[in-house]
Every structure is written in C-alpha cells, then in structure tokens.
C-alpha cells in the first residue's frame, strides 16, 4: 500500500464527512479575533456592564409599571391643560 499524501487524505476525509452530515461551518462574516491590551479590555467590559445594567433597569421599571398598572403620560404645565384654568378677562 502506497502512502497517501496529506492533501489526498484531507480530501478523502472531507468527502467522507460530506457523506455523513449536511452540517457546514458558517462563513466567516467578521474579521478574525485581535489582541487587545488589558486597558482596552477593561474599558469594553465596563461599558458593556453599564449598558447591561441600564437595560436591566429599564426592563425592571417597565415590568413594575405593568404590575402596578401605572400609565406614563406627558406632563406639560405650560401646555394645553393649563390654558383651561386661566380666567378670561375683557380688555375693555
């Protein structure tokens, strides 16, 4: 038996894998991983943590408002509602 080359063996294994499964690796859409300094990594983690906590706080407030049946309405003290209480005076 003659030894097969590495390339031939890779092709044979790939063909065999194609016969076994239809699963394929997804195409690489993003750039490969890059190395970050510790400072950059910490800054990114802090930013992600802050945005996560902000999102959690908004979600908690929304759930609490739904549970307590609170309706958030706009408040305009100088708007249309305040005009209803003003006295009407004649300029004469």
C-alpha positions as CSV (number, residue, x, y, z in Angstrom):
1,X,0.0,0.0,0.0
2,X,1.5,3.3,-1.1
3,X,1.3,6.1,1.5
4,X,-1.1,8.8,0.5
5,X,-0.2,12.5,0.8
6,X,-1.6,14.8,3.4
7,X,-3.7,16.7,0.8
8,X,-5.2,13.4,-0.5
9,X,-6.0,12.3,3.0
10,X,-7.6,15.7,3.8
11,X,-9.8,15.5,0.6
12,X,-10.8,11.9,1.4
13,X,-11.7,12.8,5.0
14,X,-13.7,15.9,3.8
15,X,-15.6,13.8,1.2
16,X,-16.3,11.2,3.9
17,X,-17.6,13.9,6.2
18,X,-19.8,15.3,3.4
19,X,-21.3,11.9,3.0
20,X,-22.1,11.6,6.7
21,X,-23.6,15.0,7.5
22,X,-25.0,18.0,5.8
23,X,-23.7,20.3,8.5
24,X,-21.4,23.0,7.3
25,X,-19.4,25.7,9.1
26,X,-20.9,29.1,8.7
27,X,-18.9,31.5,6.6
28,X,-16.7,34.0,8.4
29,X,-18.5,37.3,8.3
30,X,-16.4,39.1,10.8
31,X,-12.7,39.9,10.9
32,X,-10.6,37.4,12.9
33,X,-10.0,37.9,16.6
34,X,-7.5,40.5,17.5
35,X,-5.4,41.0,20.6
36,X,-6.4,43.8,23.0
37,X,-4.5,45.4,25.8
38,X,-5.7,44.9,29.3
39,X,-6.8,48.5,29.5
40,X,-8.9,48.3,26.3
41,X,-10.4,45.0,27.5
42,X,-11.4,46.5,30.9
43,X,-12.9,49.6,29.2
44,X,-15.0,47.4,26.9
45,X,-16.1,45.3,29.8
46,X,-17.1,48.3,31.9
47,X,-19.0,49.8,29.0
48,X,-20.9,46.5,28.4
49,X,-21.7,46.2,32.1
50,X,-23.1,49.7,32.2
51,X,-25.2,49.2,29.2
52,X,-26.4,45.8,30.5
53,X,-27.4,47.4,33.9
54,X,-29.2,50.3,32.2
55,X,-31.1,47.8,30.0
56,X,-32.0,45.7,33.1
57,X,-33.2,48.9,35.0
58,X,-35.4,49.9,32.1
59,X,-36.9,46.4,31.9
60,X,-37.5,46.3,35.7
61,X,-39.2,49.7,35.6
62,X,-41.4,48.6,32.7
63,X,-42.4,45.4,34.5
64,X,-43.1,47.3,37.7
65,X,-45.2,49.8,35.8
66,X,-47.2,47.0,34.2
67,X,-47.7,45.2,37.5
68,X,-48.9,48.4,39.3
69,X,-50.9,49.4,36.2
70,X,-49.2,52.8,36.0
71,X,-49.7,54.8,32.9
72,X,-46.9,57.2,31.9
73,X,-48.4,60.4,30.4
74,X,-46.7,63.5,29.2
75,X,-46.8,66.4,31.7
76,X,-47.0,69.9,30.1
77,X,-47.6,72.6,32.8
78,X,-47.5,75.3,30.2
79,X,-49.3,73.4,27.5
80,X,-53.0,73.0,26.6
81,X,-54.2,71.8,30.0
82,X,-53.1,74.9,31.9
83,X,-55.0,77.1,29.4
84,X,-58.3,75.6,30.6
85,X,-57.9,77.1,34.1
86,X,-57.0,80.7,33.1
87,X,-59.5,83.4,33.6
88,X,-61.0,85.1,30.6
89,X,-60.9,88.9,31.0
90,X,-62.1,91.6,28.8
91,X,-59.5,94.1,27.8
92,X,-62.1,96.9,27.9
